[in-house]
């Protein structure tokens, strides 16, 4: 049993599959915090404000596909482990393409009864990487949330004149410089 709390973003459009997945995760992780979304807009919001430790995603979704979700997640944070849990990836070429695109792994839904066995080694790897950087990880997570909230605020501001736009651009540049320094 993984005793470290894990923040998991589950991208799934079928409630039954989401519930089954959450039940199987509870067999592996003592205190999972699972958020479920089924579209890119909600996924982006959760990536920015929930800041998950790992993403588990279906491949076929109503408004996009799993590679779209993977690409979005990598554009926001390329270090988040990404696992496909799908009934779609049944050929070797598509499975290989998901790994080449940056996925950490994939599990077929036909294995849902034994999902805990298939998912356990992947989540243990996530936890192993987290343990090494726990204090730093939590600081970075809080900073990402704050930065994303600032960006959202700035995006929602109505910049009425050129001076305000210039000030907003300068704030963004300053934040990006701070983020760059933190990554070093």
NUDODO-8664 format. One record per residue: x negated, y negated, z of N, C-alpha, C in turn; residue in three letters. Coordinates in pm, whole numbers, plus 50000, padded with zeros to 5 digits. Layout:
% NUDODO-8664
XYZXYZXYZALA
...
//
This chain:
% NUDODO-8664
499165011850000500005000050000499124987550000UNK
499414978349912498694965649906499284956550013UNK
498464952250108498964944250220498854929150196UNK
498084925250097497964910950065499204906749987UNK
499874895850029501044891249954500654887649810UNK
501464892149717501224889249575502364880849521UNK
502004870549445502974862149376503054867349232UNK
504214872849197504374879449067505444872348987UNK
505094868448865506084862948772506504874248681UNK
507784877848687508334888648606509154882348494UNK
508734884648370509434879248254510234890748194UNK
511534890648222512404901748184513824896548164UNK
514474900748055515824895948027516934905448071UNK
516614917948104517624927348150517574928348303UNK
518674924848368518744924748513518424938548572UNK
518934949148510518684962648561517184965648559UNK
516514962348450515064964648442514304956048544UNK
514754943648561514114934748659514274940548800UNK
515484945148833515724950948966514894963648987UNK
514844972248885514024984448896512554981048915UNK
512084971448840510674967348850510384961748989UNK
511254953549040511054947849174511044958849280UNK
511914968749264511944980049358510634987949353UNK
510124990049232508864997549217507684989549272UNK
507704976349251506634967849305506634968549457UNK
507824969049518507924969749664507324982749719UNK
507194993049637506535005449679505015003749685UNK
504514993649612503074991649600502584980149688UNK
503374969349691502964956949757503864954749879UNK
503224952949994503974951350119504844938850117UNK
504304927650071505044914950071504964908349933UNK
505664914049836505634907549704506574895449701UNK
506154885249631507014873749605507214873649454UNK
508394877949410508664879849268509664869449220UNK
509304862449115510204852949048510484858848910UNK
511764858648869512164864448740512644853348648UNK
512124853348524512564844148420512754852048291UNK
513454845748193513664852848067513454844147944UNK
512814832447963512564823747848511304815447873UNK
510794809247768509534801747777509614789447865UNK
510734782147859510864769947939510794773148088UNK
511554783148132511524786948273510164792848310UNK
509574800148218508254805848241507224794748264UNK
507264784748181506324773548196506514766648330UNK
507764764548369508064758148497507494766448613UNK
507674779548608507174788348715505644789048714UNK
505044788848596503584788848588503014776248654UNK
503724765348641503234752648696503564750748843UNK
504694755848889505124753149025505084765249118UNK
505164777049065505074789349145503634794349147UNK
502914792249038501504796249021501294810749066UNK
501714820148980501634834249017500204839749017UNK
500054851049088498774858249088498694867548967UNK
499844871748917499894881048804501244879048733UNK
501234881648602502464880948523502724894948468UNK
503974899348483504414911848423505524908048326UNK
505354911548199506294906748097506764917748004UNK
508054917047972508614925047865508074919547733UNK
508174927247627507704922347497508814915547418UNK
509984921847412511114915947339512004908147434UNK
512144895347407512994886547487513954879347392UNK
515044873947443516054867947354515544856447268UNK
514654848147323514234836147250512764836147209UNK
512044846747244510604847247212510144861647226UNK
508834863647212508294876947239507174875947342UNK
506704887447385505694887747490504404880747454UNK
504034881047326502804873947286502974858847303UNK
504204853747283504474839547308504274836247456UNK
504764845247542504614843347686503134844047725UNK
502424853647668500984855047695500234842547652UNK
500544837747533499874825647482500174813647572UNK
501414812047616501774801147706501004802247837UNK
500974814247893500284815948021498794812948008UNK
498184817347899496744814847880496474800047856UNK
497434792847796497234778547774497314770747905UNK
498034776148002498154769448132497044773948227UNK
496784786948230495724792348316495244805548255UNK
494094805148192493604816948121493144828148215UNK
493094825548346492614835648439493724844448497UNK
494984841148474496074849048531496154862648462UNK
496054873448538496214886748478497614888248420UNK
497714895048307498974896148233499184910748195UNK
500304916348239500604930448214501914931348136UNK
501884938648025503124941247952503804953548011UNK
505114952248034505954963448075507084963747974UNK
507004973047880507904972147766508254985547707UNK
509354985647637509734997347560509344995747415UNK
508854983947379508524980747240507154985847198UNK
506204984747285504834988247248504695003447249UNK
505055009547136504945024047129503975028447021UNK
503355018746956502325022746860500975016846904UNK
499935024046870498595020446916498145006746866UNK
498515003246744498074990546687498644978646764UNK
499944979046795500554968146869499994967347010UNK
499784978847073499184979047206497784973047203UNK
496994976747104495644971247092495674956147070UNK
496624951446991496744937046966497064929347092UNK
497874935247181498194928247306496944926947393UNK
496134937347396494894936847475493924926747414UNK
493814926947281492944917347214493414902947236UNK
494714901047251495264887647274495044883047418UNK
494604892047506494284887847642495064894747752UNK
495914904347719496654911647823495704920447902UNK
495994922048031495184930448118495564945148106UNK
496784947648058497234961248043498664961747995UNK
499154974047973500554975647935501054989047987UNK
502354989248016503015001148065504315002547987UNK
504615014547946505855016947873507025018547971UNK
508165012947933509345013948018509835028248034UNK
509455036947944509875050847959509275057048086UNK
508295050148145507655054648268508215047548392UNK
509405041548382509965033648493510095041748622UNK
510415054548614510555062648735509225063748810UNK
508135062748735506805063948794506015050948776UNK
506745039948769506095026948747505085023948857UNK
505415027448981504485024649090503125031349065UNK
503125043349011501865050348983501085043648870UNK
501805038748770501155032348655500675018148690UNK
501465011248774501174997248806500144995648918UNK
500085005549007499195004749124497745001449089UNK
497095008548996495685005248967495514991148908UNK
496484986748829496394973348771496514962648879UNK
497444964648972497614954949080496464955449179UNK
495894967249201494714968249289493544960249232UNK
493414960749102492354952949036492604937949057UNK
493844933649044494204919649068493834915749211UNK
494194924249306493914921449448492424921049474UNK
491684930349417490224930649435489614917249392UNK
490044912249278489524899349229489984887849318UNK
491194888949375491704878449462490944877749593UNK
490634889149650489994889749782488654882349779UNK
487924884049670486624877549659486724862349664UNK
487864857149623488004842649610489234837249682UNK
489664843549792490944840349856491064825649896UNK
490104820549971490214806650018490204796949900UNK
489294799049808489214790449690490484791749606UNK
491004803849593492214806249514493404798249568UNK
493564798049699494694790849759494544775749740UNK
493324770749753493104756349730493394752749584UNK
492924761149493493154758549350494634759249320UNK
495354768949378496784770249355497514757549400UNK
497194752649519497844740449570497494728449484UNK
496224727749439495824716549352496554717149218UNK
496704729249164497414730549036498864726049049UNK
499494729749159500874725549181500944710349188UNK
500034704249264500034689649277499784682849142UNK
498804687849069498494682048938499674683648844UNK
500294695248843501444697348756502614688448794UNK
502794685948923503854676748966503544662548921UNK
502304658648924501914645448876502174644348726UNK
501774654748652502034654648507503524653748477UNK
504314661348551505764660748529506304646948558UNK
505814640748665506244627248700505864617448589UNK
504634618748543504174609748437504974611748308UNK
505274624348277506064627148157507464621448168UNK
508004621348290509354616348310509434601148321UNK
508294594948348508294580248356508594574348219UNK
509294563648222509584556848097508574545548083UNK
507544548048004506494537947985507014527047893UNK
507374515647953508024504947879507064496647795UNK
505844495647837504944487247758503564493747743UNK
502784487847662501464493347626500554494447748UNK
500624485047841499784485447959500104497748044UNK
501384500748060501774512548136501284525248067UNK
501424525847935500934537547862499434539347880UNK
498714528247876497274528647893496924533448034UNK
497644528748135497394533048273497674548048289UNK
498754552748228499094566948235498004575248168UNK
497534571048052496454578347984495194578848070UNK
494884567848139493704567548224493874577148343UNK
495064577648401495324586848512495134601248466UNK
495674604548347495514618048293494024621548275UNK
493244612148220491814614548199491114616948333UNK
491474609148435490864610748566491194624448626UNK
492454628748611492864641848663492114652848590UNK
491994651848458491274662048381489814662848423UNK
489204651248454487814651348500487704658248635UNK
488684655748724488674662148855488854677148840UNK
489804681448753490024695748729488764702248675UNK
488064695448582486864700948523485794702848629UNK
485654693148720484654694048826484964705348923UNK
486264707848949486654718649041486344732248983UNK
486444733648853486164746548788484694749848789UNK
483844739948798482394742248799481914747748927UNK
//
